[in-house]
Amino acid sequence: MTTPDAGYRQLTDAGVLRALAHPARLAMLSRLQTEGPATATECAEITGLSPSACSYHLRTLAKHGLVAEAPPRGDGRERVWRALQRGWGSHEPEGEFDPELFEAQNAVIETVLEAASQRLADYLAQADRESREWRQSAWLTHTVLLADAEELRGIAERIEEIIHPYRSAERDPGDAPTGARLAEMHLRLFPRAPRRNRSGPGATAAVPVNRRDGSG
């Protein structure tokens, strides 16, 4: 496990990732990272769980070095929690393949995508009430690429370079322009799985490339 700090943390421990592969814990960690310290009662407002259940999940996150107690407020009767890092990520480390880590990473990815899809649905459900300026700033696209592994990594690195200054984990709210609000970018770069051959239940076949079909 890496040492917690105030910045970005790479998660390479399967136990930590499994702890995050829970919708409520992921939502609470995101709340603390993007909006600052909160109590279990405040976390309950975004999870739909009871404050006592949120307290349990916050203690689990603390056990794995993701959150910690913050200075108390007011009379100090409620425990306040803060995120120990402003952002996190996970990648396959160098060396021998670790199936346990791979499974834990996939579990987190599934939880992240499900939560992101719900937030997108929430936006679309009220998009007609947004100002024209904000509606026109939203950009949703689906593109099919033809690239090798090195090119795909290069695309990801160039996108990361562009968006890095705008990440909520990196940008001081005081430096953001007036009217700035939290926004999301759901970008998924992955090689398509081989298409299954209909001639056999487990067989696969190479997908022929039609360079003239104009897809993407």
C-alpha positions as CSV (number, residue, x, y, z in Angstrom):
1,M,0.0,0.0,0.0
2,T,1.3,3.4,-0.9
3,T,1.8,6.1,1.7
4,P,-1.2,8.5,1.7
5,D,-0.5,12.1,0.6
6,A,-2.5,15.1,-0.5
7,G,-2.3,14.4,-4.2
8,Y,-2.8,11.4,-6.5
9,R,-2.6,7.8,-5.4
10,Q,-2.0,4.7,-7.6
11,L,-3.8,1.8,-6.1
12,T,-2.1,-1.5,-6.6
13,D,-3.4,-3.4,-3.6
14,A,-6.3,-5.8,-4.4
15,G,-7.8,-5.3,-0.9
16,V,-8.0,-1.6,-1.3
17,L,-9.6,-1.9,-4.7
18,R,-12.2,-4.4,-3.4
19,A,-13.1,-1.9,-0.7
20,L,-13.7,0.7,-3.3
21,A,-15.8,-1.6,-5.5
22,H,-18.9,-0.6,-3.5
23,P,-21.2,2.1,-4.8
24,A,-21.7,3.8,-1.5
25,R,-18.0,3.9,-0.6
26,L,-17.1,5.2,-4.0
27,A,-19.7,7.9,-3.8
28,M,-18.6,9.0,-0.4
29,L,-14.9,9.1,-1.4
30,S,-15.8,11.2,-4.5
31,R,-17.9,13.5,-2.3
32,L,-15.0,14.1,0.1
33,Q,-12.5,14.5,-2.7
34,T,-14.5,17.0,-4.8
35,E,-16.4,19.0,-2.1
36,G,-14.3,18.7,1.0
37,P,-14.8,17.2,4.5
38,A,-18.2,15.9,5.5
39,T,-20.0,13.9,8.3
40,A,-21.6,10.6,8.0
41,T,-25.0,12.4,8.0
42,E,-24.0,14.5,5.0
43,C,-22.7,11.4,3.2
44,A,-26.1,9.8,3.9
45,E,-27.7,12.5,1.7
46,I,-25.8,11.3,-1.4
47,T,-25.9,7.5,-0.8
48,G,-29.5,7.0,0.5
49,L,-28.1,5.0,3.4
50,S,-28.5,5.7,7.1
51,P,-25.8,7.8,8.9
52,S,-24.7,4.7,10.9
53,A,-24.2,2.7,7.7
54,C,-22.2,5.5,6.2
55,S,-20.1,5.6,9.4
56,Y,-19.3,1.9,8.8
57,H,-18.3,2.5,5.2
58,L,-16.2,5.6,6.2
59,R,-14.3,3.5,8.7
60,T,-13.7,0.9,6.1
61,L,-12.2,3.6,3.8
62,A,-10.1,4.9,6.7
63,K,-8.8,1.4,7.3
64,H,-7.4,1.4,3.7
65,G,-5.8,4.8,4.0
66,L,-8.3,6.6,1.8
67,V,-10.0,8.9,4.4
68,A,-9.3,10.1,7.9
69,E,-11.0,12.2,10.6
70,A,-10.9,15.9,10.0
71,P,-10.9,18.7,12.6
72,P,-14.3,18.8,14.4
73,R,-16.9,21.5,13.8
74,G,-19.0,23.4,16.3
75,D,-19.5,21.4,19.5
76,G,-17.5,18.5,18.0
77,R,-20.3,15.9,18.6
78,E,-20.2,14.7,15.0
79,R,-17.2,13.1,13.4
80,V,-16.0,14.9,10.3
81,W,-14.1,13.0,7.6
82,R,-11.7,14.1,4.9
83,A,-10.1,12.4,1.9
84,L,-6.4,11.7,2.2
85,Q,-5.9,12.1,-1.5
86,R,-7.6,14.3,-4.1
87,G,-7.5,11.6,-6.8
88,W,-6.8,7.9,-7.4
89,G,-6.2,5.5,-10.2
90,S,-5.0,1.9,-10.8
91,H,-3.0,0.3,-13.6
92,E,-1.5,-3.1,-14.2
93,P,2.0,-3.0,-12.6
94,E,5.1,-4.3,-14.3
95,G,6.1,-7.9,-13.6
96,E,4.1,-11.1,-13.3
97,F,0.4,-11.0,-14.0
98,D,-1.7,-10.9,-10.7
99,P,-5.1,-12.4,-11.3
100,E,-6.4,-11.2,-7.9
101,L,-5.4,-7.6,-8.6
102,F,-6.9,-7.9,-12.2
103,E,-10.2,-9.1,-10.8
104,A,-10.3,-6.3,-8.2
105,Q,-9.5,-3.7,-10.8
106,N,-12.4,-4.9,-13.0
107,A,-14.8,-4.8,-10.0
108,V,-13.9,-1.2,-9.4
109,I,-14.2,-0.3,-13.1
110,E,-17.7,-1.8,-13.2
111,T,-18.7,0.2,-10.1
112,V,-17.3,3.4,-11.5
113,L,-19.0,3.0,-14.9
114,E,-22.4,2.2,-13.4
115,A,-22.2,5.2,-11.1
116,A,-21.1,7.4,-14.0
117,S,-23.9,6.2,-16.2
118,Q,-26.4,7.1,-13.5
119,R,-25.0,10.6,-13.2
120,L,-25.2,11.0,-17.0
121,A,-28.8,9.9,-16.9
122,D,-29.5,12.4,-14.1
123,Y,-28.0,15.2,-16.2
124,L,-30.0,14.2,-19.3
125,A,-33.3,14.1,-17.3
126,Q,-32.9,17.8,-16.4
127,A,-30.9,19.0,-19.3
128,D,-33.9,21.0,-20.6
129,R,-33.6,23.2,-17.5
130,E,-30.0,24.0,-18.1
131,S,-29.0,27.2,-19.7
132,R,-28.2,27.1,-23.4
133,E,-24.6,27.9,-22.5
134,W,-24.3,24.8,-20.4
135,R,-26.2,22.6,-22.8
136,Q,-23.9,23.6,-25.7
137,S,-20.9,22.8,-23.5
138,A,-21.9,19.2,-23.1
139,W,-20.3,16.9,-25.7
140,L,-21.2,13.2,-26.1
141,T,-19.7,11.2,-28.8
142,H,-19.0,7.6,-29.8
143,T,-16.2,6.9,-32.2
144,V,-14.6,3.7,-33.5
145,L,-10.9,3.9,-33.9
146,L,-8.4,1.8,-35.9
147,A,-5.1,1.9,-33.9
148,D,-2.4,-0.4,-32.5
149,A,-1.6,-0.6,-28.8
150,E,1.1,2.0,-28.9
151,E,-1.2,4.5,-30.7
152,L,-4.0,3.9,-28.3
153,R,-1.7,4.7,-25.4
154,G,-0.5,7.8,-27.2
155,I,-4.1,9.0,-27.6
156,A,-4.8,8.5,-23.9
157,E,-1.6,10.4,-22.9
158,R,-2.4,13.4,-25.2
159,I,-5.9,13.6,-23.8
160,E,-4.5,13.4,-20.2
161,E,-2.1,16.2,-21.0
162,I,-5.0,18.4,-22.2
163,I,-7.4,17.8,-19.3
164,H,-4.9,17.6,-16.4
165,P,-5.0,21.3,-15.5
166,Y,-8.8,21.1,-15.2
167,R,-9.0,18.1,-13.0
168,S,-10.8,18.9,-9.7
169,A,-8.0,17.0,-7.9
170,E,-5.5,19.4,-9.4
171,R,-7.3,22.8,-9.7
172,D,-7.6,25.1,-6.7
173,P,-11.3,26.2,-6.6
174,G,-10.0,29.8,-6.0
175,D,-8.2,29.8,-9.4
176,A,-11.3,28.6,-11.3
177,P,-13.4,31.2,-13.2
178,T,-16.6,32.5,-11.8
179,G,-19.5,30.1,-12.5
180,A,-17.2,27.1,-12.7
181,R,-19.0,23.9,-11.5
182,L,-18.2,20.2,-11.3
183,A,-18.3,18.4,-14.7
184,E,-17.5,14.9,-15.8
185,M,-15.7,13.4,-18.7
186,H,-16.5,9.7,-19.5
187,L,-13.8,8.5,-21.9
188,R,-13.2,4.9,-22.5
189,L,-10.4,3.6,-24.7
190,F,-10.2,-0.2,-25.1
191,P,-9.6,-2.7,-27.8
192,R,-12.7,-4.5,-28.9
193,A,-12.9,-8.2,-27.9
194,P,-12.6,-10.6,-30.9
195,R,-16.0,-11.3,-32.5
196,R,-17.2,-14.8,-31.7
197,N,-17.4,-17.3,-34.6
198,R,-20.9,-18.6,-34.9
199,S,-19.6,-22.0,-35.9
200,G,-18.6,-22.9,-32.4
201,P,-19.6,-21.8,-28.9
202,G,-16.2,-20.8,-27.8
203,A,-14.5,-20.1,-31.1
204,T,-13.3,-16.6,-32.1
205,A,-12.4,-15.2,-35.5
206,A,-10.5,-12.2,-36.7
207,V,-12.7,-9.3,-37.7
208,P,-12.0,-8.2,-41.2
209,V,-11.2,-4.5,-41.6
210,N,-13.2,-2.5,-44.2
211,R,-11.2,0.6,-44.6
212,R,-14.0,2.3,-46.7
213,D,-16.9,1.9,-44.3
214,G,-16.4,5.3,-42.7
215,S,-17.2,4.1,-39.2
216,G,-16.1,6.4,-36.5
